[in-house]
Amino acid sequence: MIIWINGSFGVGKTTVANKLKDKINQSIIYDPEEVGVFLSNTLPIKKDDFQDYELWRSFNFEIIKFLHTKFKTIIVPMTITNSQYYDEIVGKLQSENIEVKDFILIASKDNLLKRLDKRGNSTKWAYEQVNRCVETFKTDFKGQKIDTNDNNINEVVLKILGFIRQQV
């Protein structure tokens, strides 16, 4: 099973992923951003967002598909707001009968900005994406939405675990 944790920058995806890993036996965390950093540092053609590289989407699909054959559960904390890109990875995994449970962590713009400030290592780029992310995830973007405004990390993790158990 793949647990995809989507949501804005600063919403808590990585923290939730780490807590989930502690609670789910035989699980690993896979971070697609690492492929993006590699491509951004390696390719001579530069893009503002590494997700715009078709290679980023195809590499991540192949890596996650491979990991699925080796591990019971792969937890993927990754923001994707482009539905076409999402389908090129998640939709393609699902079309190959790989179980993907997709969640969107949401929060208000003010909370996201405060969380980015608190994190301290956020880039200007992350701040610039907040409006786009908030607007995108207000729509019917694929995934079970979980409001993080009034829930702590443990409550969010318990909600995800509850959704997963309900669907099994």
HELIX and SHEET records of a PDB file:
HELIX    1   1 LYS A   13  LYS A   23  1                                  11    
HELIX    2   2 GLU A   33  THR A   42  1                                  10    
HELIX    3   3 PHE A   50  ASP A   52  5                                   3    
HELIX    4   4 GLU A   54  LYS A   70  1                                  17    
HELIX    5   5 SER A   83  TYR A   86  1                                   4    
HELIX    6   6 ASP A   87  GLY A   91  3                                   5    
HELIX    7   7 LYS A   92  SER A   95  1                                   4    
HELIX    8   8 LYS A  109  ARG A  119  1                                  11    
HELIX    9   9 LYS A  124  LYS A  138  1                                  15    
HELIX   10  10 ILE A  153  GLN A  167  1                                  15    
SHEET    1   A 5 SER A  27  ILE A  29  0                                        
SHEET    2   A 5 THR A  73  PRO A  77  1                                        
SHEET    3   A 5 ILE A   2  GLY A   7  1                                        
SHEET    4   A 5 VAL A 100  ILE A 106  1                                        
SHEET    5   A 5 GLN A 144  ASP A 147  1                                        
END                                                                             
